[in-house]
Amino acid sequence: MKRCFTYENGDYPIHLDQRGKDRFVVTYGKQVDKGDYEYAARKLGEAIMHALACDGKLDNREKGER
């Protein structure tokens, strides 16, 4: 397995590993998702966005909220 990407964010780092042609694993804390390129890309994006939101780095206000 080849580690392709790591996002260190405290207690729950995010890892993207490749296990073969079009076979990926996304690990975020205890959550492990395995799938093809498209599935892994979606899961990796979700994990990164969640981590950024938890770190307060995203503006998550409702539309019209100041």
Stockholm file with secondary structure:
# STOCKHOLM 1.0

chainA/1-66         MKRCFTYENGDYPIHLDQRGKDRFVVTYGKQVDKGDYEYAARKLGEAIMHALACDGKLDNREKGER
#=GR chainA/1-66 SS CEEEEEECCTTSCEEEEEEETTEEEEEETTEEEEECHHHHHHHHHHHHHHHHHHTTCSCCCCTTCC
#=GC SS_cons        CEEEEEECCTTSCEEEEEEETTEEEEEETTEEEEECHHHHHHHHHHHHHHHHHHTTCSCCCCTTCC
//
